[in-house]
Amino acid sequence: MTGFILQGRSDLADRIVASAAAQFPTIGADIAKTVQGSHLRGSGLAGVAASAVVNTLLFLVGFRVLTVRNVPLRSLLPGAVLAALAWALLQWLGAWYVGRKLTRATNT
């Protein structure tokens, strides 16, 4: 659809691409400052607890829906809690790794 609309209008296509590219910040120190100054980084214990509960519920629903047999929720709960904790750990490790790399990044 977009190709049909932009057909023969290379100036408009260039403006759209330039506008989209302008939405991304410069890599390096600028991103590091943005990540470090983000209000979402330290959402506190309440945010972690809410995230754990939501993730547990999502895994519980996923396990219930995607299991062929009719398994009681009580049997699925330990796996959902373990999966939610593992997911939270992976998120924390990913955030730590990216933050570490960004703080050591240069402008080039």
FENQUI-V586130 format. One record per residue. N is the residue number from 1. RES is the residue in three letters. PHI is phi in whole degrees, -180 to 180 (NA if undefined). NEAR is the number of other ideal C-beta (glycine too) atoms within 10 Angstrom. Layout:
N&RES&PHI&NEAR + N&RES&PHI&NEAR
//
This chain:
1&MET&NA&5 + 2&THR&-64&8 + 3&GLY&-61&7 + 4&PHE&-67&6 + 5&ILE&-69&9 + 6&LEU&-90&14 + 7&GLN&-61&9 + 8&GLY&81&6 + 9&ARG&-122&11 + 10&SER&-65&9 + 11&ASP&-64&8 + 12&LEU&-68&11 + 13&ALA&-63&15 + 14&ASP&-63&11 + 15&ARG&-66&11 + 16&ILE&-67&13 + 17&VAL&-64&10 + 18&ALA&-64&9 + 19&SER&-66&9 + 20&ALA&-67&9 + 21&ALA&-66&8 + 22&ALA&-70&8 + 23&GLN&-76&6 + 24&PHE&-94&8 + 25&PRO&-72&10 + 26&THR&-66&9 + 27&ILE&-76&13 + 28&GLY&97&14 + 29&ALA&-63&13 + 30&ASP&-63&13 + 31&ILE&-67&17 + 32&ALA&-58&17 + 33&LYS&-64&13 + 34&THR&-65&12 + 35&VAL&-66&15 + 36&GLN&-69&11 + 37&GLY&-91&8 + 38&SER&-68&9 + 39&HIS&-78&6 + 40&LEU&-87&7 + 41&ARG&-64&10 + 42&GLY&-107&8 + 43&SER&-81&11 + 44&GLY&84&8 + 45&LEU&-65&7 + 46&ALA&-64&8 + 47&GLY&-66&11 + 48&VAL&-66&13 + 49&ALA&-64&10 + 50&ALA&-63&12 + 51&SER&-63&15 + 52&ALA&-64&15 + 53&VAL&-66&11 + 54&VAL&-64&11 + 55&ASN&-64&19 + 56&THR&-61&19 + 57&LEU&-63&12 + 58&LEU&-65&14 + 59&PHE&-66&21 + 60&LEU&-62&18 + 61&VAL&-64&13 + 62&GLY&-61&13 + 63&PHE&-64&17 + 64&ARG&-68&14 + 65&VAL&-74&7 + 66&LEU&-91&7 + 67&THR&-91&11 + 68&VAL&-68&5 + 69&ARG&-78&4 + 70&ASN&-85&6 + 71&VAL&-100&12 + 72&PRO&-64&8 + 73&LEU&-59&11 + 74&ARG&-62&7 + 75&SER&-77&10 + 76&LEU&-84&18 + 77&LEU&-60&14 + 78&PRO&-60&9 + 79&GLY&-66&13 + 80&ALA&-68&20 + 81&VAL&-66&15 + 82&LEU&-62&12 + 83&ALA&-64&18 + 84&ALA&-65&20 + 85&LEU&-66&14 + 86&ALA&-64&12 + 87&TRP&-65&16 + 88&ALA&-64&15 + 89&LEU&-64&10 + 90&LEU&-63&10 + 91&GLN&-64&12 + 92&TRP&-64&11 + 93&LEU&-63&10 + 94&GLY&-63&10 + 95&ALA&-65&12 + 96&TRP&-63&10 + 97&TYR&-65&10 + 98&VAL&-65&13 + 99&GLY&-61&14 + 100&ARG&-65&10 + 101&LYS&-67&11 + 102&LEU&-71&18 + 103&THR&-69&13 + 104&ARG&-98&9 + 105&ALA&-77&14 + 106&THR&-112&7 + 107&ASN&-76&8 + 108&THR&-89&5
//
